[in-house]
């Protein structure tokens, strides 16, 4: 049962990475940034919802406010690790595209 769930998660992860590679290789820049932006917005709303639910569950807000000010940025960074991975894929694909474009320019100048 666990191996089936893990297989499904890995298949979804591979499909998202493949889609990111496809979108990053497009001539326009913005399609490759759609998936990381969507993930960032999703995690921002999810962490904000979790923090507000955690905040209103307790009666003493001052020590909790200090705790949330420390933990909120860490939660955002931790939740956006997949977005950072997608951005890394984007920048690798775009750098390859940029390098190929420079090679094409050099070949045209050599003629």
C-alpha positions in Angstrom: 0.0 0.0 0.0 2.8 2.4 0.9 4.8 1.6 -2.2 1.8 2.3 -4.4 1.3 5.8 -2.8 5.1 6.4 -3.1 5.0 5.4 -6.8 2.0 7.8 -7.4 3.8 10.7 -5.7 7.0 10.0 -7.7 5.0 9.8 -10.9 3.3 13.1 -10.2 6.7 14.7 -9.3 8.2 13.4 -12.5 5.3 14.8 -14.5 5.6 18.2 -12.9 9.4 18.3 -13.5 8.8 17.3 -17.1 6.2 20.0 -17.5 8.6 22.5 -16.0 11.4 21.5 -18.4 8.9 21.9 -21.4 7.7 25.3 -20.2 11.2 26.5 -19.5 12.4 25.7 -23.0 9.7 27.8 -24.6 10.9 31.0 -26.4 9.1 33.3 -24.0 10.4 33.6 -20.5 7.2 33.7 -18.4 5.7 30.2 -19.1 8.6 28.6 -17.1 7.9 30.8 -14.1 4.2 29.8 -13.9 4.6 26.6 -11.8 7.0 28.1 -9.2 4.7 31.2 -8.9 1.7 29.0 -8.4 3.5 26.9 -5.8 4.7 30.0 -3.9 1.1 31.5 -3.8 -0.3 28.2 -2.7 2.2 27.8 0.2 1.8 31.4 1.2 -1.9 31.0 1.6 -1.5 27.6 3.4 1.1 28.9 5.8 -1.0 32.0 6.5 -4.0 29.9 7.2 -2.1 27.6 9.5 -0.6 30.5 11.4 -3.9 32.3 11.9 -5.5 29.1 13.1 -2.6 28.5 15.5 -2.7 32.2 16.6 -6.4 32.3 17.4 -6.4 29.0 19.3 -4.5 30.5 22.3 -5.5 33.3 24.6 -2.1 35.0 25.3 -1.1 36.6 22.0 2.2 38.4 23.0 4.6 35.4 23.5 2.8 33.6 20.6 3.3 36.7 18.4 7.1 36.6 19.0 7.1 32.8 18.3 5.2 33.4 15.0 7.5 36.2 13.9 10.4 33.7 14.2 8.7 30.7 12.8 6.7 32.3 9.9 9.7 33.0 7.6 11.1 29.6 8.3 7.8 28.0 7.4 7.6 29.9 4.2 11.2 28.8 3.2 10.6 25.2 4.2 7.3 25.0 2.3 8.8 26.5 -0.8 11.6 24.0 -1.3 9.8 22.5 -4.3 9.4 26.0 -5.8 13.2 26.5 -5.4 13.7 23.1 -7.2 11.4 24.2 -10.0 13.3 27.5 -10.3 16.6 25.6 -10.5 15.2 23.6 -13.4 14.0 26.8 -15.0 17.4 28.5 -14.7 19.3 25.5 -16.0 17.1 25.3 -19.1 17.3 29.0 -19.7 21.1 29.0 -19.4 21.3 26.2 -22.0 19.0 28.2 -24.2 21.1 31.3 -23.8 24.3 29.4 -24.5 22.8 28.0 -27.7 21.7 31.4 -28.8 25.3 32.7 -28.3 26.7 29.8 -30.4 24.2 30.6 -33.1 25.3 34.3 -33.2 29.0 33.2 -33.3 28.3 30.9 -36.3 26.5 33.7 -38.1 29.4 36.0 -37.5 31.9 33.4 -38.8 30.1 33.4 -42.1 
